[in-house]
Amino acid sequence: MASRGPAQPDRHHVVALEEQYCGTPDLDLGEPYTLTSYATTANDEVADRIKPATILLTNTVTLNAYHLSSQYSPKLRMIAVQASGTDAIDLAACRKRGIVVCNASKANVPAVSEHAIGLYFAARRQFALTERALRADEWRRNGHCMHVMKDGNGKMPLTCRDEIMGLIGYGVIGAFCLSLTAEHSALIGGRSAYWRACLCAGDERHGVRSQRSDYFPDRSTCI
């Protein structure tokens, strides 16, 4: 059970540096602990804020060797990153002092995958250019904005039914993107080949066909 307030000598004291991103979860430490949380933390605020912490919750704040020295974080035993990356933390300094660092592997897979598919539609349908054309009153002048959507060959964008997607990479992001295209197929057309995906690196256990990267340019309409 957490109690918000200053550190107590016989309890873990958790300091959450960036509550704005994920909030502060209810931690099961097996014993009571105290908690101090901040919505945001600027670089020049880090040293003062982490000093009483035995456990840090962070996301993007830089924690370098200076912060992780016994002078500025004397009680620190663990850093929990509420994201997948640990690049903002000096891991060598943590190893030197025996500070445990953990992260949330695959935390952003759905969001990143959906963003990738969203960027495909934004680029294919020229959302940004079309919005600018509308704001510039081109629809009123021309009766349409079709010229903005045409590609370098003067052709309109393909629909998903005609698109052949070349998906290079089959890690967790690639696999989730493929699952989104499959769901899109079922929702719109009910056809398993509504999108066709050519995969560069695959896992045969999941029935994914592996191809070399030079396989794609002549066979895919988008990569």
C-alpha positions in Angstrom: 0.0 0.0 0.0 1.3 3.4 -1.0 1.1 6.5 1.1 2.0 9.8 -0.6 4.5 11.8 1.4 8.1 12.0 2.4 10.5 9.1 2.6 10.5 7.0 5.8 13.7 5.2 6.9 12.1 1.7 7.2 10.2 1.8 3.8 10.9 1.9 0.1 10.3 5.3 -1.3 9.1 5.4 -4.9 9.7 8.5 -6.9 7.7 8.8 -10.2 9.4 11.4 -12.4 6.9 11.6 -15.3 3.4 10.8 -14.3 2.1 12.6 -17.4 2.8 9.6 -19.6 1.5 6.5 -17.9 0.3 7.6 -14.5 1.6 5.9 -11.4 0.6 2.2 -11.1 -0.4 0.5 -7.8 2.8 -1.4 -7.0 2.8 -4.7 -5.1 6.1 -4.5 -3.2 4.9 -6.9 -0.5 5.2 -4.2 2.1 4.0 -0.6 2.6 5.9 2.1 0.8 5.9 5.9 0.4 5.4 7.7 -2.9 6.3 11.0 -4.4 5.1 11.7 -7.9 5.7 14.5 -10.4 3.7 15.2 -13.6 7.0 16.2 -15.4 10.6 16.6 -14.4 13.1 18.9 -16.2 16.7 17.9 -16.5 17.8 20.5 -13.9 15.3 19.0 -11.4 16.4 15.4 -11.6 19.2 15.4 -9.0 17.1 16.9 -6.2 14.1 14.7 -6.9 15.8 11.3 -7.0 17.9 11.7 -3.9 15.4 10.1 -1.4 14.3 7.3 -3.9 14.9 3.6 -3.5 12.8 3.0 -6.6 12.5 5.3 -9.6 9.6 5.3 -12.1 10.7 7.1 -15.3 10.1 7.2 -19.0 12.2 9.7 -21.0 14.2 11.6 -18.4 18.0 11.3 -18.8 19.7 9.6 -15.9 23.4 9.8 -16.4 26.4 8.8 -14.3 26.2 12.1 -12.4 22.6 11.4 -11.3 23.4 7.8 -10.6 26.4 8.4 -8.3 26.1 7.6 -4.6 26.3 11.4 -4.0 23.0 12.1 -5.7 21.1 8.8 -5.5 22.5 7.2 -2.4 19.5 5.0 -1.7 18.6 4.0 -5.2 18.1 0.3 -5.8 15.9 0.0 -8.9 14.8 2.0 -11.9 11.6 0.9 -13.6 11.2 2.4 -17.1 7.6 2.7 -18.1 8.5 2.3 -21.8 10.4 -0.2 -24.0 13.7 1.7 -24.3 16.5 2.2 -21.7 18.6 4.5 -23.8 18.1 7.5 -21.5 19.8 5.6 -18.6 23.5 5.1 -18.1 23.4 1.3 -17.7 27.1 1.1 -17.0 26.7 3.4 -14.0 23.8 1.2 -12.8 25.8 -2.0 -13.1 28.7 -0.4 -11.2 26.4 0.3 -8.2 24.2 -2.8 -8.6 21.1 -0.8 -9.4 18.5 -3.0 -11.2 17.0 -1.6 -14.4 13.8 -3.0 -15.9 11.7 -1.9 -18.8 8.3 -2.6 -20.3 9.2 -4.6 -23.4 6.7 -4.3 -26.2 4.8 -1.7 -24.4 4.0 0.4 -27.4 3.6 -2.3 -30.1 -0.1 -1.6 -30.8 0.3 2.2 -30.9 3.4 2.1 -33.1 1.9 -0.4 -35.5 -1.3 1.5 -35.8 0.7 4.7 -36.4 2.6 2.9 -39.2 -0.6 1.9 -40.9 -2.0 5.4 -40.4 1.1 6.9 -42.1 0.5 4.6 -45.0 -3.0 5.9 -45.5 -1.9 9.5 -44.9 0.8 9.2 -47.6 -1.2 7.1 -50.0 -4.2 9.5 -49.8 -2.2 12.7 -49.5 -4.0 13.8 -46.4 -1.7 16.7 -45.6 -1.6 18.1 -49.2 -5.4 17.6 -49.6 -6.0 19.5 -46.3 -3.8 22.4 -47.6 -5.7 22.4 -50.9 -9.0 22.6 -49.1 -7.8 25.4 -46.8 -6.6 27.2 -49.9 -10.1 27.0 -51.4 -9.1 24.8 -54.3 -12.3 22.7 -54.0 -14.4 25.8 -54.5 -12.4 27.0 -57.5 -12.0 23.6 -59.2 -14.9 21.5 -57.9 -12.5 18.9 -56.7 -9.0 18.2 -55.3 -8.2 15.1 -57.3 -5.1 16.6 -58.9 -3.5 16.7 -55.4 -4.0 12.9 -54.9 -2.5 11.8 -58.2 1.0 10.2 -58.1 4.0 11.0 -60.3 2.5 9.1 -63.2 -0.8 11.0 -62.9 -2.7 8.1 -61.4 -5.0 8.1 -58.5 -4.0 6.0 -55.4 -4.9 2.3 -55.3 -7.5 1.0 -52.9 -6.6 -1.7 -50.4 -8.2 -4.2 -52.7 -5.5 -3.5 -55.3 -2.6 -2.8 -53.0 0.2 -5.3 -52.6 2.0 -4.5 -49.3 5.6 -5.4 -49.0 6.3 -5.8 -45.2 10.0 -5.9 -44.5 10.7 -7.3 -41.1 8.7 -9.7 -38.9 9.5 -8.6 -35.4 6.7 -7.7 -33.0 5.9 -4.5 -34.9 5.8 -6.2 -38.3 3.7 -9.0 -37.0 1.2 -6.6 -35.4 1.0 -4.6 -38.6 0.3 -7.8 -40.5 -2.5 -8.7 -38.0 -4.0 -5.2 -38.6 -4.1 -5.7 -42.3 -5.7 -9.1 -41.9 -8.3 -7.6 -39.6 -8.9 -4.8 -42.1 -9.4 -7.4 -44.8 -12.0 -9.3 -42.7 -13.9 -6.1 -41.7 -14.1 -4.5 -45.2 -14.1 -7.2 -47.7 -14.2 -10.5 -46.0 -11.5 -11.7 -48.3 -8.2 -13.2 -47.1 -6.3 -11.6 -49.9 -7.8 -8.1 -49.5 -4.2 -7.1 -48.7 -1.3 -9.2 -49.8 1.8 -9.0 -47.7 5.3 -10.0 -48.9 7.5 -10.6 -45.9 11.3 -10.1 -45.8 12.0 -12.0 -42.6 9.6 -14.6 -41.4 8.9 -17.2 -38.8 7.8 -20.4 -40.4 6.0 -21.4 -37.2 3.5 -18.7 -38.0 3.3 -19.6 -41.7 5.1 -16.5 -42.8 7.0 -16.8 -46.0 10.5 -15.3 -45.9 11.8 -13.3 -48.8 14.9 -11.3 -49.6 14.6 -7.5 -49.5 15.3 -7.2 -53.2 12.2 -9.3 -53.8 9.9 -6.4 -53.1 10.4 -3.5 -55.5 9.1 -5.3 -58.5 6.3 -7.1 -56.7 4.9 -4.6 -54.2 2.9 -1.5 -54.7 3.9 -0.2 -51.3 6.7 -1.1 -48.8 
